[in-house]
Amino acid sequence: MATPDRQAAWRRVAGWFGWGALAGLSYYVLLPLLLGGAALLPIAVVAFEDGVLEALIAGAVGLLAVLLLGGALSIPAALLFVAALLFGVALRRSGSVLQQLGPAFLLITAAVACYFLLPTALGGQHLQVTPAQAKALGQLLGLPAGEVRSITAQVAAMLPAVAPLYGGFMLYEGFYFSRWTLAARHRSLPEVRPFVLWNAPEWLPPLYLVLFAAQLGSQLLGAANVWQDWIGFGVLWAEVPLIVIGLAVSSFWLARLNIPAVIRFVVLGILLLTPAFTEVLIWVGILDVFIDLRRIRGSSRT
């Protein structure tokens, strides 16, 4: 007869397998529905509650579920599950949100990019149109089949550019989904500093400047398009957290000026959605690291 301790241990093991199977199912169901943050949740919960080894077991079960559902070993799913593990570990620590979630953000971005770039044999969903499909679409749209294929190729080339934006959105979703889930399990996340006090890791602006210079150099030297695309992808990855910090700095000073919350929200929305202002937000994020625009350098970085 099993002892209570052994029964509890088996329940925990069964929980890891259950969370892993749910991770595999969530990858297929939720990721295409812009609910990728929820897809992070199963592995992140295991990492938060039990630890890294247990999350690795759940991740392996999740990959097996993806293999059974899709018939292929998925590289994007593997990257996403490792990111979920790092996300869960980061949630156990208080303090620097951006510094702790940086590795998870990088892997999520890589997972989304691979999802769009890799062939289906490696778990990708590379947008391809066969000649028969192009002909059918052309007849439906009143366009030549060659033009349909050209448009499809252009759309496919643009899809990886959304990876950093979707990665940031997934982390935002994942944080709140995790808070709600853990609250239902009578667990709580460490306190996070207010958004207006967030700041970037010190290594991020130099990395962005190097990538930005490489992008300019590749354009001036006429480098191959594939190199320009990947460098541009790196620039975009570095820009997203800098934009977030630019918004935090802007929100800080709007609050200092006693601007009502509704107006602050509208102003921040205009800054985020206007391309010219977005570039300004990037440089505000860079300057904040170097000259501390809010005079908060004495407090712990977030």
C-alpha positions in Angstrom: 0.0 0.0 0.0 1.4 3.4 -1.0 2.3 5.8 1.8 0.8 9.3 1.8 4.2 10.7 0.9 4.5 8.4 -2.1 0.9 9.3 -3.2 1.8 13.0 -3.0 4.9 12.4 -5.0 3.0 10.5 -7.7 0.4 13.3 -7.8 3.2 15.8 -8.4 4.6 13.8 -11.2 1.2 13.4 -12.8 0.8 17.2 -12.5 4.0 17.8 -14.4 2.8 15.4 -17.2 -0.6 17.1 -17.2 0.9 20.6 -17.4 3.2 19.4 -20.2 0.4 18.0 -22.2 -1.6 21.2 -21.7 1.5 23.1 -22.9 1.6 21.1 -26.2 -2.2 21.6 -26.7 -2.0 25.3 -25.9 0.9 25.8 -28.4 -1.4 24.6 -31.2 -4.6 26.2 -30.1 -3.7 29.5 -28.5 -0.6 30.7 -30.3 -2.4 31.4 -33.6 -5.2 33.2 -31.7 -2.8 35.8 -30.2 -3.1 34.2 -26.8 0.6 33.1 -26.7 0.9 34.4 -23.2 -1.5 31.7 -22.1 0.6 29.1 -24.0 3.6 30.1 -21.7 1.5 29.4 -18.6 1.8 25.6 -18.1 5.6 25.3 -18.1 5.9 28.7 -16.2 3.7 27.4 -13.4 5.7 24.3 -13.0 9.0 26.3 -13.0 7.5 28.7 -10.4 6.1 26.2 -8.1 8.5 23.2 -8.4 11.7 24.2 -10.1 13.8 24.0 -13.3 14.2 20.2 -13.5 10.5 19.6 -13.1 9.8 22.3 -15.7 12.2 20.5 -18.1 10.2 17.3 -17.6 6.9 19.1 -18.4 8.6 20.8 -21.4 9.7 17.4 -22.7 6.1 16.1 -22.4 4.9 19.2 -24.1 7.2 18.6 -27.1 6.0 15.0 -27.3 2.4 16.3 -27.4 3.4 18.7 -30.2 5.1 15.9 -32.1 2.0 13.7 -31.8 -0.4 16.5 -32.8 1.7 17.9 -35.6 3.7 15.0 -36.8 7.0 16.9 -36.6 9.5 17.9 -34.0 8.9 21.6 -33.6 11.9 23.9 -33.1 9.6 26.9 -32.4 7.8 24.9 -29.7 11.1 23.9 -28.1 12.3 27.5 -28.0 8.9 28.7 -26.6 8.9 26.0 -23.8 12.4 27.0 -22.7 11.3 30.6 -22.7 8.3 29.6 -20.5 10.7 28.0 -18.1 12.9 31.1 -17.9 9.7 33.2 -17.5 8.6 31.0 -14.6 12.0 31.3 -12.9 11.9 35.1 -13.4 8.5 35.3 -11.8 10.0 33.9 -8.5 12.2 36.9 -8.1 11.3 40.4 -7.1 12.9 43.5 -8.6 14.2 43.9 -12.1 11.4 42.9 -14.4 13.1 43.8 -17.7 16.5 42.3 -16.8 14.9 39.0 -15.6 12.5 38.7 -18.5 15.1 39.7 -21.1 16.3 36.1 -21.9 12.7 34.9 -22.1 11.8 37.8 -24.4 14.7 36.9 -26.7 13.7 33.2 -26.9 10.0 34.0 -27.4 11.0 36.4 -30.3 13.2 33.6 -31.8 10.4 31.1 -31.4 7.9 33.4 -33.2 10.4 34.2 -36.0 11.2 30.5 -36.5 7.4 29.8 -36.5 7.2 32.0 -39.6 10.5 31.2 -41.2 11.0 27.4 -40.8 9.4 24.8 -43.1 6.6 22.6 -41.7 9.1 19.7 -41.3 10.7 21.6 -38.5 7.5 22.9 -37.0 7.3 26.2 -38.8 4.3 27.6 -40.6 6.2 29.2 -43.5 3.7 31.0 -45.7 3.9 29.3 -49.1 1.4 29.1 -52.0 1.5 26.3 -54.5 0.9 27.1 -58.2 -2.6 25.6 -58.0 -3.4 27.7 -54.9 -2.1 30.8 -56.6 -4.2 30.2 -59.6 -7.4 29.7 -57.5 -6.7 32.8 -55.4 -6.0 34.7 -58.6 -9.3 33.8 -60.0 -11.0 34.7 -56.8 -9.3 38.1 -56.5 -9.1 38.9 -60.2 -5.3 38.9 -60.2 -2.7 36.9 -62.2 -1.3 33.9 -60.4 2.3 35.3 -60.6 1.1 38.5 -58.8 -0.6 36.4 -56.1 2.7 34.5 -55.5 4.6 37.8 -55.4 2.3 39.3 -52.8 2.4 36.1 -50.7 6.2 36.2 -50.7 6.2 39.8 -49.6 3.8 39.1 -46.8 5.9 36.1 -45.7 9.0 38.3 -45.6 7.2 40.8 -43.4 5.9 38.3 -40.8 9.2 37.8 -38.8 9.3 41.6 -38.2 6.3 41.2 -35.9 8.1 38.7 -33.7 9.5 41.2 -31.2 6.2 43.0 -30.9 4.3 39.7 -30.4 7.0 38.5 -28.0 6.5 41.6 -25.8 2.7 41.1 -26.0 3.1 37.5 -25.0 5.1 38.4 -21.9 2.5 41.0 -21.0 -0.3 38.5 -21.4 1.7 35.8 -19.6 2.4 38.0 -16.6 -1.3 38.7 -16.0 -2.4 35.1 -16.8 0.2 33.8 -14.3 -0.9 36.2 -11.6 -4.6 35.1 -12.0 -3.7 31.4 -12.2 -1.3 31.5 -9.2 -3.9 33.5 -7.2 -6.4 30.7 -7.9 -3.8 28.2 -6.5 -3.3 30.4 -3.4 0.2 31.6 -4.6 1.3 35.1 -5.2 3.9 36.8 -7.4 6.6 39.1 -6.0 5.7 42.7 -6.0 6.7 44.6 -9.2 7.7 48.3 -9.1 5.3 50.7 -10.8 5.6 51.1 -14.6 6.7 54.7 -14.3 9.9 53.5 -12.5 10.9 50.8 -15.0 14.3 51.2 -16.7 16.4 49.2 -19.1 19.4 47.0 -18.5 22.6 49.0 -19.0 23.8 46.7 -21.8 20.7 47.3 -24.0 21.5 50.8 -25.4 25.1 49.9 -26.5 23.7 46.8 -28.2 21.0 48.8 -30.0 23.6 51.4 -31.2 25.9 48.6 -32.5 23.0 47.0 -34.4 21.8 50.3 -35.7 25.3 51.1 -37.0 25.5 47.6 -38.6 22.1 48.2 -40.2 23.3 51.5 -41.7 26.6 49.9 -42.8 24.9 47.0 -44.5 22.6 49.3 -46.4 25.5 51.6 -47.5 27.7 48.6 -48.5 24.9 46.9 -50.4 25.0 43.7 -48.3 22.9 40.7 -49.3 19.2 41.1 -48.5 19.2 38.2 -46.1 21.9 39.9 -43.9 20.0 43.2 -44.0 16.8 41.4 -42.9 18.5 39.6 -40.0 20.3 42.8 -38.8 17.0 44.7 -39.1 15.3 42.0 -37.1 17.9 42.5 -34.3 17.4 46.2 -34.4 13.7 45.7 -34.0 14.2 43.3 -31.1 16.3 45.9 -29.2 13.9 48.7 -30.0 10.8 47.2 -28.3 12.1 47.4 -24.7 13.6 50.8 -25.3 10.1 52.0 -26.5 8.7 50.6 -23.3 11.2 52.6 -21.2 10.5 55.7 -23.3 6.8 55.3 -22.4 7.7 54.8 -18.7 9.7 58.0 -18.7 7.0 59.9 -20.5 4.4 58.5 -18.0 6.6 59.5 -15.1 6.8 63.2 -16.2 3.2 63.4 -17.2 2.3 62.2 -13.7 4.7 64.7 -12.1 2.9 67.4 -14.1 -0.4 66.2 -12.5 -1.9 65.4 -15.9 -5.2 63.4 -15.4 -4.8 59.6 -16.0 -7.2 59.6 -19.0 -5.2 62.2 -20.8 -2.0 60.5 -19.9 -3.3 57.3 -21.5 -4.3 59.2 -24.7 -0.9 60.9 -24.9 1.0 57.6 -24.5 -1.2 56.0 -27.1 -0.4 58.8 -29.6 3.3 58.5 -28.8 3.2 54.7 -29.3 1.2 54.7 -32.5 2.9 57.7 -34.3 6.1 56.5 -36.1 8.0 59.8 -35.6 7.2 59.8 -31.8 8.1 56.1 -31.6 11.7 57.0 -32.7 11.7 59.7 -30.0 10.7 57.1 -27.4 13.6 54.9 -28.4 16.1 57.7 -27.9 14.4 58.7 -24.6 14.9 55.1 -23.4 18.6 55.2 -24.4 19.2 58.6 -22.7 17.5 57.4 -19.6 20.1 54.7 -19.1 23.0 57.2 -19.7 21.8 60.3 -17.8 18.9 59.0 -15.6 16.1 61.3 -16.8 13.9 60.6 -13.7 16.7 60.7 -11.1 15.9 57.2 -9.8 19.3 55.7 -10.3 19.8 55.3 -6.6 16.9 52.8 -6.4 17.2 49.2 -7.7 16.8 48.8 -11.4 13.7 47.4 -12.9 
